[in-house]
Amino acid sequence: MATCRAKRCVLLLCGDYMEDWEAMVPFQALQAYGVGVDAVCPGKKAGDFCRTAIQQSCGHQTYEEWRGHNFKLNASFDEIELENYDALVIPGGRAPEYLAANGSVVDLVRKFSESGKTIASICHGQFILAAADCLKGRKCTAYHSLGPVLVDAGASWVQPQTLADCVVDGNLITGTTYQGHSEYIRHLVKALGGTIIGSGKRILFLCGDYMEDYEIAVPFQSLEALECHVDAVCPNKNAGDICPTAVHDFEGDQTYTEKPGHNFKLTANFQDIDASTYDALVIPGGRAPEYLQLNPKVIALVKQFMNSGKPIASICLGHQILSAAGVLKGKKCKAYPSVKLNVVLSGATWLDPDPIDRCFTDGNLVTGAAWQGHPEFISQFMALLGISLVF
């Protein structure tokens, strides 16, 4: 039986080739906030995987798409009991195209709507809402190509002005794309009765080309949703420039595989950064740390944060930068096994990351081994920052 035991519980309606970020960011962000999330897909059970799609605008007349991460379900669709959940979340991508034709899915969504419980749907997810006849007279937005079908379904269509637009109408939260996740998730938290305490922190993300896709997007948007000011910088790049990311996944080989990820837009100029104006630093993993650790300005920045005692959160291969900066001596940290040598040679104690989703806090330092640990990683970082959610 799929039974969520947290104080607030959310059902995530998944399908093959749902948009990668639109599934994982709310899934892990909500868990980090203390909300229980069950991810289900019709015809699949807990432990099965859904393939995801990365949908990205690349300058053509419509978006491009390629394979993303494999998303592991943690509950079984056939065991859902609606009374156990406070809200329903529907990612976009291509999954809604076939889920909208599934009678069990349509019936489930209609029951959520009739119960008055919160429904949050983004991008192409609103296609399912139209099939479930949930939109008559309701204000909603979506990816612009859905406008005609949503109008035909009786919705009061709100044309998106940007790809980050969101609309709230009663128990219905709709978003245009993952670019609006911070507002979208914040609306959902509020609908669940959540109050953010300790917001307003200024957090700096140290980025580079081919950082891991989830390891930048999930913590970045999760912290933005908590009303933090979050900046992303990369050496030799400026605000508005792009860092390509890498999808690192575990697909049965002796090490992780790599596929192209989303393009991530930077928000500030590296050369203009004043570390004294930020409360904390986050270092994503992926392949970027391999070359960032060789940059003296990066090393100086990391040392400044560590010497000031400000919170630092590093995940996966991000520890290579900490090791090169000489700031790990005497520390205990969780690290991906391939980084063990860096950690040990730098004078730190390596903690076996078993299971892979566990993280560790030592003083002002939060460390994690891989993106599977994001809920603990973000939650422990929130604790250092003095940020909490009360429901």
Salt bridges, closest charged atoms under 4 A:
ASP16 OD1 - LYS44 NZ 2.74
GLU19 OE2 - HIS262 NE2 2.81
ASP20 OD2 - HIS69 ND1 2.73
ASP48 OD1 - LYS45 NZ 3.73
GLU64 OE2 - HIS60 NE2 2.90
GLU65 OE2 - ARG94 NE 2.80
ASP107 OD2 - LYS111 NZ 3.23
ASP133 OD1 - LYS136 NZ 3.77
ASP169 OD2 - ARG138 NE 3.73
GLU183 OE2 - HIS187 NE2 3.12
ASP209 OD1 - LYS237 NZ 2.57
GLU212 OE2 - HIS69 NE2 2.81
ASP213 OD1 - HIS262 ND1 2.94
ASP231 OD2 - HIS229 NE2 3.05
GLU251 OE2 - ARG67 NH2 3.70
GLU251 OE2 - LYS259 NZ 3.42
GLU258 OE1 - HIS248 NE2 2.69
GLU258 OE2 - ARG287 NH2 2.83
GLU376 OE2 - ARG358 NE 2.68
